[in-house]
């Protein structure tokens, strides 16, 4: 028999010992991370939360927004606050795979080859303007993202754990850019759209950047991050929640669900099963951040836009008709809102 954690009803009763212990233990490091990062970053709460979700679940993130919205600064801030080694690669059209993963160098004195590892060997990799690099570089990065390893010559080298790629891309330029392959896009757990700050937030941004330098401090060690990742993996996922994750991904595929027939001609390819897996993983991290030992369907619907949007391939007809990935995700969520689950019925004896 599978031992499930004791769950309390969300609307009645007191939390069980495991839920109470989790609620008391989780917020401290999470709040410390957010407090420290927010000393520098203003008005990007959703972005910060999504980055934390990826870090806690070991997934990669793609950040898209116009220049000047603090995408790179935010990633660097997380690198300073979290423990471990961070790396940064500025992607350019003349980049080659060796600039990313490393290469073999001949030593004439020893008459032998030695391996020089590249900047990808770190815990937190900032891939700045990732869509400016050609296909060979993307292929090398794809192996690192999926397999957590790189191949140099005949040798395979394992990347350190944890390993998370935080990539940025500029959506308004086409000169000197390359569309990311769909296979690589599918490896990103989340795609976060970064928007302009409000007027009040922008005033604070100018004040902080033009004022005295803000030096961030490390508040979490690498061991603490690993422990939090283990705790996230232990968050209980009810079978009904897994079914809801599969339902959202399945509904994004053309012609599969009644009520969405009008979108069939606009969608070339829907979300892959990896989207269902990442919905559950992101839901676990979100539940953990909110002090719960179980995932609710609402957790999945909340992260669904970031998990699904970059996995949808639209047809030319759909694009011409004004259909976007956001339109499809919104319609899917309207068609399948989060179901109500009575967790009290799921308690195992």
C-alpha positions as a Markdown table, in Angstrom:
| # | Residue | x | y | z |
|---|---|---|---|---|
| 1 | Unk | 0.0 | 0.0 | 0.0 |
| 2 | Unk | 1.2 | 3.5 | -0.8 |
| 3 | Unk | 1.6 | 5.7 | 2.2 |
| 4 | Unk | 0.0 | 9.0 | 1.4 |
| 5 | Unk | 0.5 | 12.1 | 3.6 |
| 6 | Unk | -2.4 | 13.0 | 5.9 |
| 7 | Unk | -4.4 | 15.8 | 4.3 |
| 8 | Unk | -6.8 | 18.1 | 6.0 |
| 9 | Unk | -9.9 | 19.5 | 4.3 |
| 10 | Unk | -9.1 | 22.9 | 2.9 |
| 11 | Unk | -12.2 | 24.5 | 4.4 |
| 12 | Unk | -12.5 | 22.8 | 7.8 |
| 13 | Unk | -10.5 | 21.3 | 10.6 |
| 14 | Unk | -7.0 | 21.9 | 11.8 |
| 15 | Unk | -3.9 | 20.9 | 9.7 |
| 16 | Unk | -2.3 | 17.6 | 10.4 |
| 17 | Unk | 1.1 | 17.3 | 11.9 |
| 18 | Unk | 2.9 | 16.9 | 8.5 |
| 19 | Unk | 1.0 | 19.9 | 7.0 |
| 20 | Unk | 1.6 | 22.0 | 10.1 |
| 21 | Unk | 5.3 | 21.1 | 10.1 |
| 22 | Unk | 5.6 | 22.0 | 6.4 |
| 23 | Unk | 3.8 | 25.3 | 6.9 |
| 24 | Unk | 6.1 | 26.2 | 9.7 |
| 25 | Unk | 9.3 | 25.1 | 7.9 |
| 26 | Unk | 8.8 | 26.3 | 4.3 |
| 27 | Unk | 8.1 | 30.1 | 4.5 |
| 28 | Unk | 11.4 | 31.1 | 6.2 |
| 29 | Unk | 13.9 | 30.5 | 3.3 |
| 30 | Unk | 11.4 | 31.4 | 0.7 |
| 31 | Unk | 10.6 | 34.7 | 2.4 |
| 32 | Unk | 14.3 | 35.4 | 2.9 |
| 33 | Unk | 15.0 | 34.9 | -0.8 |
| 34 | Unk | 12.1 | 37.1 | -1.9 |
| 35 | Unk | 12.9 | 39.8 | 0.6 |
| 36 | Unk | 16.5 | 40.0 | -0.4 |
| 37 | Unk | 15.8 | 40.0 | -4.2 |
| 38 | Unk | 13.0 | 42.6 | -3.8 |
| 39 | Unk | 15.5 | 45.0 | -2.2 |
| 40 | Unk | 16.7 | 45.5 | -5.8 |
| 41 | Unk | 13.8 | 44.3 | -8.1 |
| 42 | Unk | 10.6 | 46.3 | -8.0 |
| 43 | Unk | 7.2 | 45.4 | -9.4 |
| 44 | Unk | 7.9 | 42.0 | -10.9 |
| 45 | Unk | 6.3 | 39.7 | -8.3 |
| 46 | Unk | 4.9 | 37.2 | -10.8 |
| 47 | Unk | 8.4 | 36.9 | -12.4 |
| 48 | Unk | 10.1 | 36.3 | -9.1 |
| 49 | Unk | 7.5 | 33.7 | -8.1 |
| 50 | Unk | 7.9 | 31.8 | -11.4 |
| 51 | Unk | 11.7 | 31.8 | -11.1 |
| 52 | Unk | 11.4 | 30.4 | -7.6 |
| 53 | Unk | 9.1 | 27.7 | -8.9 |
| 54 | Unk | 11.7 | 26.7 | -11.5 |
| 55 | Unk | 14.5 | 26.7 | -9.0 |
| 56 | Unk | 12.5 | 24.5 | -6.5 |
| 57 | Unk | 11.5 | 22.0 | -9.2 |
| 58 | Unk | 14.8 | 22.0 | -11.1 |
| 59 | Unk | 13.2 | 23.3 | -14.3 |
| 60 | Unk | 14.5 | 25.8 | -16.9 |
| 61 | Unk | 12.9 | 29.2 | -17.6 |
| 62 | Unk | 12.7 | 31.3 | -20.7 |
| 63 | Unk | 12.1 | 35.1 | -20.1 |
| 64 | Unk | 10.7 | 37.1 | -22.9 |
| 65 | Unk | 10.4 | 40.9 | -22.8 |
| 66 | Unk | 11.6 | 44.1 | -24.5 |
| 67 | Unk | 15.0 | 45.5 | -23.4 |
| 68 | Unk | 15.3 | 47.3 | -20.1 |
| 69 | Unk | 12.8 | 45.3 | -18.0 |
| 70 | Unk | 15.4 | 44.0 | -15.6 |
| 71 | Unk | 15.3 | 40.4 | -16.9 |
| 72 | Unk | 19.1 | 40.0 | -16.7 |
| 73 | Unk | 19.3 | 41.9 | -13.5 |
| 74 | Unk | 16.7 | 39.7 | -11.9 |
| 75 | Unk | 18.5 | 36.5 | -12.9 |
| 76 | Unk | 21.8 | 37.9 | -11.5 |
| 77 | Unk | 20.1 | 38.9 | -8.3 |
| 78 | Unk | 18.9 | 35.3 | -7.8 |
| 79 | Unk | 22.5 | 34.1 | -8.5 |
| 80 | Unk | 23.8 | 36.4 | -5.7 |
| 81 | Unk | 21.1 | 35.4 | -3.2 |
| 82 | Unk | 21.3 | 31.7 | -3.8 |
| 83 | Unk | 24.3 | 29.5 | -3.0 |
| 84 | Unk | 26.3 | 27.7 | -5.6 |
| 85 | Unk | 28.2 | 28.7 | -8.7 |
| 86 | Unk | 26.6 | 30.9 | -11.3 |
| 87 | Unk | 27.6 | 31.5 | -14.9 |
| 88 | Unk | 26.7 | 34.0 | -17.7 |
| 89 | Unk | 26.9 | 33.6 | -21.5 |
| 90 | Unk | 26.1 | 36.4 | -23.9 |
| 91 | Unk | 24.7 | 34.6 | -26.9 |
| 92 | Unk | 25.9 | 36.1 | -30.3 |
| 93 | Unk | 25.7 | 34.9 | -33.9 |
| 94 | Unk | 29.4 | 33.9 | -33.9 |
| 95 | Unk | 29.2 | 31.8 | -30.8 |
| 96 | Unk | 30.3 | 28.2 | -31.2 |
| 97 | Unk | 29.6 | 25.1 | -29.1 |
| 98 | Unk | 33.1 | 25.1 | -27.6 |
| 99 | Unk | 32.4 | 28.6 | -26.1 |
| 100 | Unk | 29.5 | 27.0 | -24.2 |
| 101 | Unk | 30.6 | 23.5 | -23.1 |
| 102 | Unk | 34.4 | 23.7 | -23.4 |
| 103 | Unk | 36.9 | 22.1 | -25.7 |
| 104 | Unk | 40.0 | 19.8 | -25.8 |
| 105 | Unk | 43.4 | 21.7 | -25.9 |
| 106 | Unk | 46.7 | 20.2 | -27.1 |
| 107 | Unk | 49.5 | 20.6 | -24.6 |
| 108 | Unk | 52.8 | 20.4 | -26.6 |
| 109 | Unk | 54.9 | 20.1 | -23.4 |
| 110 | Unk | 53.1 | 17.0 | -22.4 |
| 111 | Unk | 52.2 | 15.9 | -25.9 |
| 112 | Unk | 48.6 | 15.2 | -24.8 |
| 113 | Unk | 45.2 | 16.7 | -24.9 |
| 114 | Unk | 43.5 | 18.3 | -21.9 |
| 115 | Unk | 39.9 | 19.2 | -21.5 |
| 116 | Unk | 39.0 | 22.8 | -20.6 |
| 117 | Unk | 35.4 | 22.9 | -19.3 |
| 118 | Unk | 33.2 | 25.8 | -20.4 |
| 119 | Unk | 30.9 | 28.2 | -18.5 |
| 120 | Unk | 28.0 | 25.8 | -18.7 |
| 121 | Unk | 29.5 | 24.0 | -15.7 |
| 122 | Unk | 27.6 | 25.9 | -13.0 |
| 123 | Unk | 24.5 | 25.6 | -10.9 |
| 124 | Unk | 22.7 | 28.7 | -12.3 |
| 125 | Unk | 23.3 | 29.6 | -15.9 |
| 126 | Unk | 22.2 | 32.9 | -17.4 |
| 127 | Unk | 21.8 | 32.5 | -21.1 |
| 128 | Unk | 21.4 | 36.1 | -22.2 |
| 129 | Unk | 19.6 | 36.7 | -25.6 |
| 130 | Unk | 19.5 | 33.0 | -26.3 |
| 131 | Unk | 17.9 | 33.4 | -29.7 |
| 132 | Unk | 21.0 | 35.1 | -31.1 |
| 133 | Unk | 23.0 | 31.9 | -31.3 |
| 134 | Unk | 23.0 | 29.5 | -34.3 |
| 135 | Unk | 21.7 | 25.9 | -34.3 |
| 136 | Unk | 24.9 | 24.2 | -33.4 |
| 137 | Unk | 25.1 | 26.1 | -30.1 |
| 138 | Unk | 21.4 | 25.4 | -29.4 |
| 139 | Unk | 22.1 | 21.7 | -29.9 |
| 140 | Unk | 24.9 | 21.8 | -27.4 |
| 141 | Unk | 22.7 | 23.6 | -24.9 |
| 142 | Unk | 19.9 | 21.2 | -25.5 |
| 143 | Unk | 22.0 | 18.2 | -24.3 |
| 144 | Unk | 23.0 | 20.2 | -21.2 |
| 145 | Unk | 19.3 | 21.1 | -20.4 |
| 146 | Unk | 17.9 | 17.7 | -20.9 |
| 147 | Unk | 20.6 | 15.2 | -19.9 |
| 148 | Unk | 22.4 | 17.4 | -17.4 |
| 149 | Unk | 25.7 | 16.5 | -19.2 |
| 150 | Unk | 27.8 | 17.6 | -22.1 |
| 151 | Unk | 29.9 | 15.7 | -24.5 |
| 152 | Unk | 33.4 | 16.9 | -25.5 |
| 153 | Unk | 35.2 | 14.7 | -27.9 |
| 154 | Unk | 34.5 | 11.1 | -26.8 |
| 155 | Unk | 34.1 | 12.0 | -23.1 |
| 156 | Unk | 30.9 | 12.8 | -21.3 |
| 157 | Unk | 31.0 | 15.2 | -18.4 |
| 158 | Unk | 28.2 | 15.5 | -15.8 |
| 159 | Unk | 27.0 | 18.9 | -14.8 |
| 160 | Unk | 26.7 | 19.9 | -11.2 |
| 161 | Unk | 23.4 | 19.5 | -9.4 |
| 162 | Unk | 21.3 | 21.4 | -9.3 |
| 163 | Unk | 21.6 | 22.9 | -12.8 |
| 164 | Unk | 19.1 | 25.4 | -14.0 |
| 165 | Unk | 19.1 | 27.5 | -17.2 |
| 166 | Unk | 17.5 | 31.0 | -17.0 |
| 167 | Unk | 17.4 | 32.3 | -20.6 |
| 168 | Unk | 16.3 | 35.7 | -21.9 |
| 169 | Unk | 15.2 | 36.6 | -25.4 |
| 170 | Unk | 14.2 | 39.9 | -27.1 |
| 171 | Unk | 10.9 | 39.5 | -29.0 |
| 172 | Unk | 11.1 | 42.8 | -31.1 |
| 173 | Unk | 14.3 | 42.2 | -33.1 |
| 174 | Unk | 14.7 | 39.8 | -36.0 |
| 175 | Unk | 18.1 | 40.8 | -37.4 |
| 176 | Unk | 20.8 | 38.4 | -36.2 |
| 177 | Unk | 18.4 | 36.2 | -34.4 |
| 178 | Unk | 17.4 | 32.5 | -34.8 |
| 179 | Unk | 14.1 | 31.0 | -33.9 |
| 180 | Unk | 14.6 | 28.5 | -31.1 |
| 181 | Unk | 13.8 | 24.9 | -32.2 |
| 182 | Unk | 10.5 | 23.5 | -30.9 |
| 183 | Unk | 12.4 | 20.6 | -29.3 |
| 184 | Unk | 14.4 | 23.0 | -27.2 |
| 185 | Unk | 11.4 | 25.2 | -26.3 |
| 186 | Unk | 9.8 | 22.1 | -25.0 |
| 187 | Unk | 12.7 | 21.6 | -22.5 |
| 188 | Unk | 11.9 | 24.9 | -20.9 |
| 189 | Unk | 9.6 | 24.3 | -18.0 |
| 190 | Unk | 8.2 | 27.8 | -18.0 |
| 191 | Unk | 8.1 | 30.8 | -20.4 |
| 192 | Unk | 7.5 | 34.0 | -18.5 |
| 193 | Unk | 6.4 | 37.2 | -20.3 |
| 194 | Unk | 8.0 | 40.2 | -18.6 |
| 195 | Unk | 5.8 | 43.4 | -19.0 |
| 196 | Unk | 6.4 | 47.1 | -18.2 |
| 197 | Unk | 6.2 | 48.1 | -14.5 |
| 198 | Unk | 3.5 | 50.4 | -13.3 |
| 199 | Unk | 4.3 | 54.2 | -13.1 |
| 200 | Unk | 4.7 | 54.1 | -9.3 |
| 201 | Unk | 7.0 | 51.0 | -9.5 |
| 202 | Unk | 9.1 | 52.7 | -12.3 |
| 203 | Unk | 9.7 | 55.7 | -10.1 |
| 204 | Unk | 11.0 | 53.4 | -7.4 |
| 205 | Unk | 13.2 | 51.6 | -9.9 |
| 206 | Unk | 14.8 | 54.9 | -11.0 |
| 207 | Unk | 15.3 | 55.8 | -7.3 |
| 208 | Unk | 17.1 | 52.6 | -6.5 |
| 209 | Unk | 19.3 | 52.4 | -9.6 |
| 210 | Unk | 20.4 | 56.0 | -9.4 |
| 211 | Unk | 20.9 | 55.9 | -5.6 |
| 212 | Unk | 23.5 | 54.2 | -3.5 |
| 213 | Unk | 24.5 | 50.7 | -4.7 |
| 214 | Unk | 22.4 | 47.9 | -3.3 |
| 215 | Unk | 24.6 | 44.9 | -2.4 |
| 216 | Unk | 22.6 | 41.7 | -2.1 |
| 217 | Unk | 23.7 | 39.0 | 0.3 |
| 218 | Unk | 23.5 | 35.2 | 0.1 |
| 219 | Unk | 20.7 | 33.9 | 2.2 |
| 220 | Unk | 20.4 | 30.3 | 1.1 |
| 221 | Unk | 23.1 | 27.7 | 0.7 |
| 222 | Unk | 23.2 | 25.1 | -2.0 |
| 223 | Unk | 22.5 | 22.3 | 0.5 |
| 224 | Unk | 19.4 | 24.2 | 1.7 |
| 225 | Unk | 18.2 | 24.5 | -2.0 |
| 226 | Unk | 18.7 | 20.8 | -2.5 |
| 227 | Unk | 16.7 | 20.0 | 0.7 |
| 228 | Unk | 13.9 | 22.3 | -0.5 |
| 229 | Unk | 13.9 | 20.5 | -3.9 |
| 230 | Unk | 13.6 | 17.2 | -2.1 |
| 231 | Unk | 10.6 | 18.5 | 0.0 |
| 232 | Unk | 8.9 | 19.7 | -3.2 |
| 233 | Unk | 9.3 | 16.3 | -4.7 |
| 234 | Unk | 7.5 | 14.8 | -1.7 |
| 235 | Unk | 4.4 | 17.1 | -2.0 |
| 236 | Unk | 1.4 | 14.9 | -2.5 |
| 237 | Unk | -0.4 | 15.0 | -5.9 |
| 238 | Unk | -3.9 | 13.5 | -5.9 |
| 239 | Unk | -4.9 | 11.4 | -8.9 |
| 240 | Unk | -7.6 | 13.9 | -9.8 |
| 241 | Unk | -4.9 | 16.6 | -10.0 |
| 242 | Unk | -2.8 | 14.5 | -12.4 |
| 243 | Unk | -5.9 | 13.9 | -14.5 |
| 244 | Unk | -6.5 | 17.7 | -14.6 |
| 245 | Unk | -2.9 | 18.3 | -15.7 |
| 246 | Unk | -3.3 | 15.8 | -18.6 |
| 247 | Unk | -6.7 | 17.3 | -19.4 |
| 248 | Unk | -5.3 | 20.8 | -19.9 |
| 249 | Unk | -2.5 | 19.5 | -22.2 |
| 250 | Unk | -4.8 | 17.2 | -24.1 |
| 251 | Unk | -7.3 | 20.0 | -24.7 |
| 252 | Unk | -4.6 | 22.2 | -26.3 |
| 253 | Unk | -4.3 | 19.7 | -29.2 |
| 254 | Unk | -6.4 | 20.5 | -32.3 |
| 255 | Unk | -9.7 | 18.7 | -32.6 |
| 256 | Unk | -9.5 | 16.7 | -29.4 |
| 257 | Unk | -12.1 | 18.3 | -27.2 |
| 258 | Unk | -15.7 | 19.4 | -27.8 |
| 259 | Unk | -16.3 | 23.1 | -27.3 |
| 260 | Unk | -12.9 | 24.1 | -28.8 |
| 261 | Unk | -13.6 | 23.0 | -32.4 |
| 262 | Unk | -13.3 | 26.5 | -33.7 |
| 263 | Unk | -9.6 | 26.6 | -32.6 |
| 264 | Unk | -8.7 | 23.4 | -34.5 |
| 265 | Unk | -7.7 | 25.2 | -37.7 |
| 266 | Unk | -5.6 | 27.7 | -35.7 |
| 267 | Unk | -3.4 | 25.1 | -33.9 |
| 268 | Unk | -0.8 | 23.0 | -35.8 |
| 269 | Unk | 0.5 | 21.2 | -32.7 |
| 270 | Unk | -0.6 | 21.3 | -29.1 |
| 271 | Unk | 1.3 | 20.8 | -25.9 |
| 272 | Unk | 3.3 | 17.6 | -25.5 |
| 273 | Unk | 3.0 | 15.2 | -22.5 |
| 274 | Unk | 6.0 | 17.0 | -21.1 |
| 275 | Unk | 3.6 | 19.9 | -20.4 |
| 276 | Unk | 1.5 | 17.6 | -18.2 |
| 277 | Unk | 4.6 | 16.6 | -16.3 |
| 278 | Unk | 5.7 | 20.2 | -15.8 |
| 279 | Unk | 2.2 | 21.3 | -14.8 |
| 280 | Unk | 2.4 | 18.8 | -11.9 |
| 281 | Unk | 6.0 | 19.7 | -11.0 |
| 282 | Unk | 5.3 | 23.5 | -11.0 |
| 283 | Unk | 2.1 | 22.9 | -9.0 |
| 284 | Unk | 4.1 | 21.0 | -6.4 |
| 285 | Unk | 6.6 | 23.9 | -6.1 |
| 286 | Unk | 3.8 | 26.5 | -5.8 |
| 287 | Unk | 2.0 | 24.4 | -3.1 |
| 288 | Unk | 5.3 | 24.1 | -1.2 |
| 289 | Unk | 5.9 | 27.9 | -1.4 |
| 290 | Unk | 2.4 | 28.4 | 0.0 |
| 291 | Unk | 3.0 | 26.1 | 2.9 |
| 292 | Unk | 0.9 | 23.1 | 1.8 |
| 293 | Unk | 1.8 | 19.5 | 1.6 |
| 294 | Unk | -0.6 | 18.8 | -1.2 |
| 295 | Unk | -1.4 | 20.2 | -4.7 |
| 296 | Unk | -4.7 | 21.7 | -5.6 |
| 297 | Unk | -6.1 | 22.0 | -9.1 |
| 298 | Unk | -6.0 | 25.8 | -8.7 |
| 299 | Unk | -2.1 | 25.5 | -8.5 |
| 300 | Unk | -2.1 | 24.0 | -12.0 |
| 301 | Unk | -4.4 | 26.5 | -13.5 |
| 302 | Unk | -2.3 | 29.3 | -12.1 |
| 303 | Unk | 0.9 | 28.2 | -13.7 |
| 304 | Unk | -0.8 | 26.9 | -16.9 |
| 305 | Unk | -0.1 | 30.0 | -19.1 |
| 306 | Unk | 3.7 | 29.8 | -18.4 |
| 307 | Unk | 3.8 | 26.0 | -18.9 |
| 308 | Unk | 1.7 | 25.8 | -22.1 |
| 309 | Unk | 2.3 | 29.0 | -24.1 |
| 310 | Unk | 5.6 | 28.1 | -25.6 |
| 311 | Unk | 4.6 | 24.6 | -26.5 |
| 312 | Unk | 1.8 | 25.6 | -28.8 |
| 313 | Unk | 2.6 | 25.9 | -32.6 |
| 314 | Unk | 0.0 | 27.9 | -34.5 |
| 315 | Unk | -0.9 | 27.7 | -38.1 |
| 316 | Unk | -0.6 | 30.6 | -40.5 |
| 317 | Unk | -4.3 | 30.7 | -40.7 |
| 318 | Unk | -4.6 | 31.1 | -37.0 |
| 319 | Unk | -2.0 | 33.8 | -36.8 |
| 320 | Unk | -3.7 | 35.7 | -39.6 |
| 321 | Unk | -7.0 | 35.4 | -37.7 |
| 322 | Unk | -5.4 | 37.0 | -34.6 |
| 323 | Unk | -5.3 | 33.8 | -32.6 |
| 324 | Unk | -2.3 | 33.7 | -30.2 |
| 325 | Unk | -1.0 | 31.1 | -27.7 |
| 326 | Unk | -2.5 | 33.2 | -24.9 |
| 327 | Unk | -5.9 | 32.9 | -26.6 |
| 328 | Unk | -5.7 | 29.2 | -26.8 |
| 329 | Unk | -4.6 | 28.8 | -23.1 |
| 330 | Unk | -7.4 | 31.1 | -22.0 |
| 331 | Unk | -10.0 | 29.2 | -23.9 |
| 332 | Unk | -8.7 | 25.9 | -22.5 |
| 333 | Unk | -8.9 | 27.2 | -18.9 |
| 334 | Unk | -12.4 | 28.5 | -19.5 |
| 335 | Unk | -13.4 | 25.2 | -20.9 |
| 336 | Unk | -11.8 | 23.2 | -18.0 |
| 337 | Unk | -11.8 | 25.3 | -14.8 |
| 338 | Unk | -10.1 | 23.8 | -11.7 |
| 339 | Unk | -12.3 | 21.0 | -10.4 |
| 340 | Unk | -13.2 | 20.9 | -6.7 |
| 341 | Unk | -11.6 | 18.1 | -4.8 |
| 342 | Unk | -12.5 | 17.1 | -1.2 |
| 343 | Unk | -9.1 | 16.1 | 0.1 |
| 344 | Unk | -10.7 | 14.7 | 3.2 |
| 345 | Unk | -11.8 | 11.7 | 1.2 |
| 346 | Unk | -8.3 | 11.0 | 0.1 |
| 347 | Unk | -6.8 | 10.3 | 3.5 |
| 348 | Unk | -5.3 | 6.8 | 3.6 |
| 349 | Unk | -5.5 | 4.8 | 6.7 |
